[in-house]
Amino acid sequence: MDVTFSSTATDATDTSLMSNTYAGGAQNVGVRLLDNAESPITLGTAQTVDLSAGSATQTLHFKAQMEVVDGKTATAGQVESTANYILLYK
C-alpha cells in the first residue's frame, strides 16, 4: 500500500515542512511528518507501507515533530497544522 501526504500550507523554502496555521500562534515553526523509522517524509511523495498478510486490520505508524524554520528564531505559542493523506491499495 502507498500513503501520500500533502498539505495546503507549507513553508516557502521547505515544502515538506507544514506551516503553523494557528492564528496568533507560535511564529517561525512548522510541523514535519516522519515515518516509523523517524525519517522525514517528503510531502507529495508516496511512502510504501508493507501490510500484514491475512490480517483483518492494519495499523500505520507515522509521527510528527515541530521544527524551527531554517535561519529563523521561534516564538512561543500554539501550533496547528493539517496533513491530508491518500491511501492507494495495490
MMTF fields as JSON, N, C-alpha, C and O atoms, coordinates in Angstrom:
{
  "mmtfVersion": "1.0.0",
  "mmtfProducer": "UNKNOWN",
  "numBonds": 359,
  "numAtoms": 360,
  "numGroups": 90,
  "numChains": 1,
  "numModels": 1,
  "chainsPerModel": [1],
  "groupsPerChain": [90],
  "chainIdList": ["A"],
  "bondAtomList": [4, 2, 8, 6, 12, 10, 16, 14, 20, 18, 24, 22, 28, 26, 32, 30, 36, 34, 40, 38, 44, 42, 48, 46, 52, 50, 56, 54, 60, 58, 64, 62, 68, 66, 72, 70, 76, 74, 80, 78, 84, 82, 88, 86, 92, 90, 96, 94, 100, 98, 104, 102, 108, 106, 112, 110, 116, 114, 120, 118, 124, 122, 128, 126, 132, 130, 136, 134, 140, 138, 144, 142, 148, 146, 152, 150, 156, 154, 160, 158, 164, 162, 168, 166, 172, 170, 176, 174, 180, 178, 184, 182, 188, 186, 192, 190, 196, 194, 200, 198, 204, 202, 208, 206, 212, 210, 216, 214, 220, 218, 224, 222, 228, 226, 232, 230, 236, 234, 240, 238, 244, 242, 248, 246, 252, 250, 256, 254, 260, 258, 264, 262, 268, 266, 272, 270, 276, 274, 280, 278, 284, 282, 288, 286, 292, 290, 296, 294, 300, 298, 304, 302, 308, 306, 312, 310, 316, 314, 320, 318, 324, 322, 328, 326, 332, 330, 336, 334, 340, 338, 344, 342, 348, 346, 352, 350, 356, 354],
  "bondOrderList": [1, 1, 1, 1, 1, 1, 1, 1, 1, 1, 1, 1, 1, 1, 1, 1, 1, 1, 1, 1, 1, 1, 1, 1, 1, 1, 1, 1, 1, 1, 1, 1, 1, 1, 1, 1, 1, 1, 1, 1, 1, 1, 1, 1, 1, 1, 1, 1, 1, 1, 1, 1, 1, 1, 1, 1, 1, 1, 1, 1, 1, 1, 1, 1, 1, 1, 1, 1, 1, 1, 1, 1, 1, 1, 1, 1, 1, 1, 1, 1, 1, 1, 1, 1, 1, 1, 1, 1, 1],
  "groupList": [{"groupName": "MET", "atomNameList": ["N", "CA", "C", "O"], "elementList": ["N", "C", "C", "O"], "formalChargeList": [0, 0, 0, 0], "bondAtomList": [1, 0, 2, 1, 3, 2], "bondOrderList": [1, 1, 2], "singleLetterCode": "M", "chemCompType": "L-PEPTIDE LINKING"}, {"groupName": "ASP", "atomNameList": ["N", "CA", "C", "O"], "elementList": ["N", "C", "C", "O"], "formalChargeList": [0, 0, 0, 0], "bondAtomList": [1, 0, 2, 1, 3, 2], "bondOrderList": [1, 1, 2], "singleLetterCode": "D", "chemCompType": "L-PEPTIDE LINKING"}, {"groupName": "VAL", "atomNameList": ["N", "CA", "C", "O"], "elementList": ["N", "C", "C", "O"], "formalChargeList": [0, 0, 0, 0], "bondAtomList": [1, 0, 2, 1, 3, 2], "bondOrderList": [1, 1, 2], "singleLetterCode": "V", "chemCompType": "L-PEPTIDE LINKING"}, {"groupName": "THR", "atomNameList": ["N", "CA", "C", "O"], "elementList": ["N", "C", "C", "O"], "formalChargeList": [0, 0, 0, 0], "bondAtomList": [1, 0, 2, 1, 3, 2], "bondOrderList": [1, 1, 2], "singleLetterCode": "T", "chemCompType": "L-PEPTIDE LINKING"}, {"groupName": "PHE", "atomNameList": ["N", "CA", "C", "O"], "elementList": ["N", "C", "C", "O"], "formalChargeList": [0, 0, 0, 0], "bondAtomList": [1, 0, 2, 1, 3, 2], "bondOrderList": [1, 1, 2], "singleLetterCode": "F", "chemCompType": "L-PEPTIDE LINKING"}, {"groupName": "SER", "atomNameList": ["N", "CA", "C", "O"], "elementList": ["N", "C", "C", "O"], "formalChargeList": [0, 0, 0, 0], "bondAtomList": [1, 0, 2, 1, 3, 2], "bondOrderList": [1, 1, 2], "singleLetterCode": "S", "chemCompType": "L-PEPTIDE LINKING"}, {"groupName": "ALA", "atomNameList": ["N", "CA", "C", "O"], "elementList": ["N", "C", "C", "O"], "formalChargeList": [0, 0, 0, 0], "bondAtomList": [1, 0, 2, 1, 3, 2], "bondOrderList": [1, 1, 2], "singleLetterCode": "A", "chemCompType": "L-PEPTIDE LINKING"}, {"groupName": "LEU", "atomNameList": ["N", "CA", "C", "O"], "elementList": ["N", "C", "C", "O"], "formalChargeList": [0, 0, 0, 0], "bondAtomList": [1, 0, 2, 1, 3, 2], "bondOrderList": [1, 1, 2], "singleLetterCode": "L", "chemCompType": "L-PEPTIDE LINKING"}, {"groupName": "ASN", "atomNameList": ["N", "CA", "C", "O"], "elementList": ["N", "C", "C", "O"], "formalChargeList": [0, 0, 0, 0], "bondAtomList": [1, 0, 2, 1, 3, 2], "bondOrderList": [1, 1, 2], "singleLetterCode": "N", "chemCompType": "L-PEPTIDE LINKING"}, {"groupName": "TYR", "atomNameList": ["N", "CA", "C", "O"], "elementList": ["N", "C", "C", "O"], "formalChargeList": [0, 0, 0, 0], "bondAtomList": [1, 0, 2, 1, 3, 2], "bondOrderList": [1, 1, 2], "singleLetterCode": "Y", "chemCompType": "L-PEPTIDE LINKING"}, {"groupName": "GLY", "atomNameList": ["N", "CA", "C", "O"], "elementList": ["N", "C", "C", "O"], "formalChargeList": [0, 0, 0, 0], "bondAtomList": [1, 0, 2, 1, 3, 2], "bondOrderList": [1, 1, 2], "singleLetterCode": "G", "chemCompType": "PEPTIDE LINKING"}, {"groupName": "GLN", "atomNameList": ["N", "CA", "C", "O"], "elementList": ["N", "C", "C", "O"], "formalChargeList": [0, 0, 0, 0], "bondAtomList": [1, 0, 2, 1, 3, 2], "bondOrderList": [1, 1, 2], "singleLetterCode": "Q", "chemCompType": "L-PEPTIDE LINKING"}, {"groupName": "ARG", "atomNameList": ["N", "CA", "C", "O"], "elementList": ["N", "C", "C", "O"], "formalChargeList": [0, 0, 0, 0], "bondAtomList": [1, 0, 2, 1, 3, 2], "bondOrderList": [1, 1, 2], "singleLetterCode": "R", "chemCompType": "L-PEPTIDE LINKING"}, {"groupName": "GLU", "atomNameList": ["N", "CA", "C", "O"], "elementList": ["N", "C", "C", "O"], "formalChargeList": [0, 0, 0, 0], "bondAtomList": [1, 0, 2, 1, 3, 2], "bondOrderList": [1, 1, 2], "singleLetterCode": "E", "chemCompType": "L-PEPTIDE LINKING"}, {"groupName": "PRO", "atomNameList": ["N", "CA", "C", "O"], "elementList": ["N", "C", "C", "O"], "formalChargeList": [0, 0, 0, 0], "bondAtomList": [1, 0, 2, 1, 3, 2], "bondOrderList": [1, 1, 2], "singleLetterCode": "P", "chemCompType": "L-PEPTIDE LINKING"}, {"groupName": "ILE", "atomNameList": ["N", "CA", "C", "O"], "elementList": ["N", "C", "C", "O"], "formalChargeList": [0, 0, 0, 0], "bondAtomList": [1, 0, 2, 1, 3, 2], "bondOrderList": [1, 1, 2], "singleLetterCode": "I", "chemCompType": "L-PEPTIDE LINKING"}, {"groupName": "HIS", "atomNameList": ["N", "CA", "C", "O"], "elementList": ["N", "C", "C", "O"], "formalChargeList": [0, 0, 0, 0], "bondAtomList": [1, 0, 2, 1, 3, 2], "bondOrderList": [1, 1, 2], "singleLetterCode": "H", "chemCompType": "L-PEPTIDE LINKING"}, {"groupName": "LYS", "atomNameList": ["N", "CA", "C", "O"], "elementList": ["N", "C", "C", "O"], "formalChargeList": [0, 0, 0, 0], "bondAtomList": [1, 0, 2, 1, 3, 2], "bondOrderList": [1, 1, 2], "singleLetterCode": "K", "chemCompType": "L-PEPTIDE LINKING"}],
  "groupTypeList": [0, 1, 2, 3, 4, 5, 5, 3, 6, 3, 1, 6, 3, 1, 3, 5, 7, 0, 5, 8, 3, 9, 6, 10, 10, 6, 11, 8, 2, 10, 2, 12, 7, 7, 1, 8, 6, 13, 5, 14, 15, 3, 7, 10, 3, 6, 11, 3, 2, 1, 7, 5, 6, 10, 5, 6, 3, 11, 3, 7, 16, 4, 17, 6, 11, 0, 13, 2, 2, 1, 10, 17, 3, 6, 3, 6, 10, 11, 2, 13, 5, 3, 6, 8, 9, 15, 7, 7, 9, 17],
  "groupIdList": [1, 2, 3, 4, 5, 6, 7, 8, 9, 10, 11, 12, 13, 14, 15, 16, 17, 18, 19, 20, 21, 22, 23, 24, 25, 26, 27, 28, 29, 30, 31, 32, 33, 34, 35, 36, 37, 38, 39, 40, 41, 42, 43, 44, 45, 46, 47, 48, 49, 50, 51, 52, 53, 54, 55, 56, 57, 58, 59, 60, 61, 62, 63, 64, 65, 66, 67, 68, 69, 70, 71, 72, 73, 74, 75, 76, 77, 78, 79, 80, 81, 82, 83, 84, 85, 86, 87, 88, 89, 90],
  "secStructList": [7, 3, 3, 3, 3, 3, 7, 1, 7, 5, 7, 1, 1, 7, 6, 6, 1, 3, 3, 7, 7, 1, 6, 6, 7, 7, 1, 1, 3, 3, 3, 3, 3, 3, 7, 6, 6, 1, 7, 5, 7, 7, 6, 6, 1, 7, 3, 3, 7, 7, 7, 7, 6, 6, 7, 1, 7, 7, 7, 7, 7, 7, 3, 3, 3, 3, 3, 3, 7, 6, 6, 7, 7, 7, 7, 7, 1, 7, 7, 7, 7, 7, 7, 3, 3, 3, 3, 3, 7, 7],
  "xCoordList": [0.845, 0.0, 0.899, 1.971, 0.454, 1.169, 0.354, -0.873, 1.058, 0.446, 1.136, 2.363, 0.355, 0.901, 0.299, -0.92, 1.158, 0.721, 0.862, 1.735, -0.008, 0.081, -0.435, -1.028, -0.201, -0.709, -0.873, -0.076, -1.897, -2.106, -1.297, -1.218, -0.692, 0.102, 1.487, 1.662, 2.483, 3.854, 4.782, 4.443, 5.961, 6.975, 7.459, 7.595, 7.714, 8.116, 9.444, 9.634, 10.369, 11.681, 11.826, 12.748, 10.944, 10.988, 9.567, 8.805, 9.213, 7.829, 7.402, 6.254, 8.296, 7.897, 7.719, 7.476, 7.84, 7.585, 6.24, 6.095, 5.259, 3.922, 3.91, 4.459, 3.289, 3.245, 2.314, 1.376, 2.598, 1.69, 0.538, 0.751, -0.668, -1.837, -2.673, -3.758, -2.181, -2.926, -2.787, -1.679, -3.89, -3.874, -3.336, -3.87, -2.285, -1.684, -0.821, -0.419, -0.528, 0.252, 1.75, 2.215, 2.492, 3.95, 4.385, 3.737, 5.469, 5.996, 7.292, 8.053, 7.522, 8.77, 8.961, 10.09, 7.852, 7.903, 7.008, 6.088, 7.292, 6.471, 6.393, 7.014, 5.634, 5.445, 5.942, 5.542, 6.823, 7.358, 6.828, 6.834, 6.371, 5.926, 7.116, 8.035, 7.08, 8.143, 7.532, 6.391, 8.301, 7.831, 8.14, 8.644, 7.842, 8.023, 9.483, 9.761, 10.424, 11.853, 12.349, 13.549, 11.42, 11.696, 12.49, 13.217, 12.346, 12.93, 11.901, 10.708, 12.343, 11.399, 10.641, 11.197, 9.377, 8.528, 8.482, 8.284, 8.666, 8.535, 7.072, 6.52, 6.439, 5.039, 4.882, 5.697, 3.828, 3.567, 4.246, 4.034, 5.07, 5.772, 5.21, 5.101, 4.853, 4.263, 5.252, 6.43, 4.749, 5.503, 4.924, 3.732, 5.741, 5.257, 5.204, 6.169, 4.063, 3.859, 3.527, 2.583, 4.306, 4.031, 2.872, 2.832, 1.935, 0.782, 0.987, 1.676, 0.387, 0.454, -0.518, -1.723, 0.001, -0.836, -1.84, -1.497, -3.071, -4.1, -4.71, -5.605, -4.26, -4.797, -6.036, -6.074, -7.049, -8.281, -8.115, -8.883, -7.122, -6.88, -5.406, -4.549, -5.129, -3.76, -3.577, -4.508, -2.385, -2.051, -0.878, 0.161, -1.043, 0.02, 0.68, -0.007, 2.005, 2.747, 3.484, 4.412, 3.058, 3.714, 3.817, 3.076, 4.729, 4.95, 5.017, 5.122, 4.955, 5.111, 6.002, 5.973, 6.792, 7.622, 7.617, 7.519, 7.724, 7.837, 9.288, 10.195, 9.501, 10.848, 10.848, 9.854, 11.979, 12.171, 12.523, 13.337, 11.918, 12.218, 13.681, 14.143, 14.416, 15.842, 16.108, 15.449, 17.093, 17.523, 16.62, 16.828, 15.627, 14.667, 14.754, 15.335, 14.174, 14.061, 12.595, 11.732, 12.318, 10.941, 10.429, 11.19, 9.119, 8.453, 7.439, 6.924, 7.159, 6.243, 4.809, 4.438, 4.023, 2.607, 2.065, 2.797, 0.778, 0.133, 0.49, 0.803, 0.432, 0.758, -0.377, -0.884, -0.759, -1.786, -1.39, -0.968, -1.528, -1.208, -2.065, -2.441, -2.369, -3.219, -2.481, -1.922, -2.493, -1.935, -3.079, -3.928, -3.1, -4.058, -3.318, -2.102, -4.037, -3.371, -4.266, -5.493, -3.612, -4.288, -3.708, -2.489, -4.575, -4.159, -4.412, -5.517, -3.396, -3.52, -3.214, -2.071, -4.251, -4.069, -3.679, -4.28, -2.655, -2.179, -2.661, -2.37],
  "yCoordList": [-1.157, 0.0, 1.231, 1.231, 2.268, 3.545, 4.58, 4.615, 5.42, 6.539, 7.806, 7.899, 8.776, 10.052, 11.164, 11.329, 11.92, 13.039, 14.34, 14.48, 15.284, 16.619, 17.635, 17.277, 18.901, 19.987, 21.218, 21.451, 21.995, 23.22, 24.38, 25.436, 24.196, 25.266, 24.728, 23.99, 25.105, 24.666, 25.87, 26.962, 25.646, 26.691, 27.05, 26.172, 28.313, 28.788, 28.194, 27.99, 27.913, 27.401, 25.899, 25.295, 25.284, 23.842, 23.313, 23.327, 22.85, 22.466, 21.157, 20.741, 20.498, 19.332, 19.691, 18.815, 20.972, 21.464, 22.18, 23.219, 21.613, 22.205, 23.436, 23.417, 24.49, 25.763, 25.689, 24.892, 26.54, 26.719, 27.593, 28.736, 27.068, 27.814, 28.372, 28.906, 28.255, 28.772, 30.293, 30.808, 31.007, 32.476, 33.013, 32.7, 33.817, 34.394, 33.421, 33.717, 32.259, 31.231, 31.442, 32.524, 30.389, 30.417, 30.841, 30.504, 31.57, 32.05, 31.318, 30.923, 31.149, 30.564, 29.111, 28.647, 28.393, 26.954, 26.252, 26.849, 24.986, 24.17, 22.763, 22.438, 21.933, 20.542, 19.648, 19.799, 18.711, 17.762, 16.37, 15.943, 15.669, 14.29, 13.352, 13.594, 12.275, 11.273, 9.894, 9.644, 9.005, 7.627, 6.868, 7.452, 5.576, 4.782, 4.705, 4.491, 4.879, 4.866, 6.265, 6.478, 7.217, 8.616, 9.346, 10.297, 8.894, 9.598, 10.594, 10.289, 11.783, 12.784, 12.295, 11.611, 12.656, 12.329, 13.542, 14.67, 13.297, 14.353, 14.429, 13.467, 15.576, 15.741, 15.587, 16.092, 14.887, 14.67, 13.452, 13.128, 12.759, 11.562, 10.346, 10.345, 9.314, 8.111, 7.395, 7.249, 6.955, 6.141, 4.731, 4.549, 3.732, 2.357, 1.785, 1.875, 1.199, 0.593, -0.873, -1.197, -1.765, -3.194, -3.559, -3.145, -4.334, -4.765, -6.187, -6.981, -6.504, -7.852, -8.743, -8.494, -9.77, -10.67, -11.391, -11.871, -11.459, -12.206, -11.507, -12.062, -10.314, -9.595, -8.805, -8.208, -8.806, -8.066, -6.573, -5.764, -6.2, -4.787, -4.462, -5.344, -3.205, -2.729, -1.466, -0.676, -1.278, -0.052, 0.601, -0.029, 1.857, 2.603, 3.509, 4.194, 3.518, 4.285, 5.453, 5.259, 6.651, 7.872, 8.797, 8.649, 9.744, 10.68, 12.095, 12.306, 13.056, 14.46, 15.135, 14.793, 16.095, 16.867, 18.33, 18.659, 19.196, 20.629, 20.956, 20.394, 21.877, 22.328, 23.838, 24.437, 24.432, 25.858, 26.01, 25.252, 26.978, 27.258, 27.685, 28.51, 27.119, 27.425, 28.923, 29.681, 29.332, 30.722, 31.661, 32.874, 31.126, 31.961, 31.68, 30.681, 32.566, 32.375, 32.133, 32.93, 31.041, 30.684, 31.537, 31.963, 31.776, 32.419, 31.435, 30.577, 31.567, 30.65, 30.873, 31.972, 29.837, 29.932, 28.598, 27.613, 28.578, 27.352, 27.049, 27.942, 25.753, 25.296, 24.414, 23.549, 24.652, 23.848, 23.676, 24.627, 22.462, 22.192, 21.022, 20.169, 20.98, 19.918, 19.163, 19.755, 17.832, 16.963, 16.178, 15.636, 16.119, 15.29, 14.041, 14.075, 12.943, 11.739, 10.965, 11.028, 10.232, 9.354, 7.961, 7.794, 6.96, 5.564, 4.901, 4.982, 4.249, 3.551, 2.077, 1.7, 1.251, -0.19, -0.792, -0.493, -1.652, -2.289, -3.717, -4.429],
  "zCoordList": [0.0, 0.0, 0.0, 0.606, -0.68, -0.679, 0.085, -0.003, 0.836, 1.541, 1.049, 1.08, 0.597, 0.146, 0.992, 1.042, 1.653, 2.488, 1.712, 0.856, 2.025, 1.435, 2.441, 3.459, 2.143, 2.974, 2.096, 1.187, 2.368, 1.592, 2.149, 1.521, 3.329, 3.949, 4.274, 5.243, 3.452, 3.689, 3.742, 3.284, 4.311, 4.396, 2.99, 2.137, 2.752, 1.421, 0.959, -0.24, 1.881, 1.49, 1.699, 1.151, 2.473, 2.726, 2.597, 3.563, 1.408, 1.14, 1.803, 1.642, 2.544, 3.331, 4.801, 5.631, 5.124, 6.479, 6.443, 5.8, 7.14, 7.147, 8.043, 9.145, 7.57, 8.295, 9.497, 9.534, 10.478, 11.607, 11.128, 10.723, 11.172, 10.701, 11.848, 11.618, 13.082, 14.232, 14.269, 14.418, 14.138, 14.124, 15.443, 16.507, 15.376, 16.57, 17.35, 18.475, 16.769, 17.459, 17.329, 16.971, 17.625, 17.541, 16.138, 15.148, 16.07, 14.791, 14.453, 15.336, 13.154, 12.639, 13.044, 13.203, 13.211, 13.468, 12.456, 11.898, 12.232, 11.349, 11.887, 12.899, 11.214, 11.617, 10.492, 9.338, 10.846, 9.866, 10.191, 11.345, 9.155, 9.314, 9.181, 8.399, 9.965, 9.963, 9.755, 10.145, 9.139, 9.012, 10.301, 11.261, 10.324, 11.537, 11.98, 13.16, 11.038, 11.367, 11.733, 11.906, 11.85, 12.186, 11.107, 11.397, 9.854, 8.711, 8.187, 8.161, 7.768, 7.259, 6.026, 5.167, 5.958, 4.815, 3.889, 4.339, 2.594, 1.601, 1.195, 0.661, 1.447, 1.077, -0.429, -1.202, -0.841, -2.257, -2.841, -4.01, -2.041, -2.497, -1.773, -0.547, -2.526, -1.936, -1.024, -1.351, 0.121, 1.068, 1.007, 1.252, 0.685, 0.634, 2.043, 2.803, 2.376, 3.688, 3.462, 2.742, 4.081, 3.968, 4.885, 6.044, 4.363, 5.14, 5.627, 4.986, 6.764, 7.316, 6.552, 6.548, 5.913, 5.123, 6.015, 7.095, 5.553, 6.257, 7.451, 8.09, 7.771, 8.926, 8.514, 7.438, 9.383, 9.103, 9.366, 8.844, 10.166, 10.47, 10.26, 10.313, 10.023, 9.84, 10.663, 10.815, 11.191, 11.909, 11.2, 10.995, 10.827, 10.162, 11.186, 11.945, 11.213, 12.212, 11.558, 10.772, 11.891, 11.452, 12.652, 13.623, 12.584, 13.687, 13.136, 11.928, 14.04, 13.658, 14.686, 15.868, 14.23, 15.158, 14.745, 13.563, 15.735, 15.446, 15.166, 15.781, 14.223, 13.891, 13.719, 13.309, 14.039, 13.78, 12.303, 11.775, 11.644, 10.24, 10.141, 10.93, 9.167, 8.998, 8.98, 8.268, 9.781, 9.797, 10.571, 10.549, 11.251, 11.981, 13.477, 13.901, 14.262, 15.707, 16.028, 15.659, 16.71, 17.047, 18.196, 19.065, 18.18, 19.308, 19.873, 19.156, 21.164, 21.844, 21.391, 20.978, 21.474, 21.148, 20.688, 20.587, 20.411, 19.965, 18.516, 17.728, 18.19, 16.836, 16.328, 17.042, 15.088, 14.429, 12.975, 12.317, 12.483, 11.088, 10.626, 11.43, 9.347, 8.808, 7.716, 6.793, 7.843, 6.806, 6.181, 6.89, 4.879, 4.144, 3.688, 3.499, 3.512, 3.031, 2.081, 2.152, 1.189, 0.239, 0.429, 0.464, 0.552, 0.643, -0.702, -1.24, -1.242, -2.52, -2.285, -2.028, -2.377, -2.211, -3.548, -4.58, -3.514, -4.752, -4.809, -5.77]
}
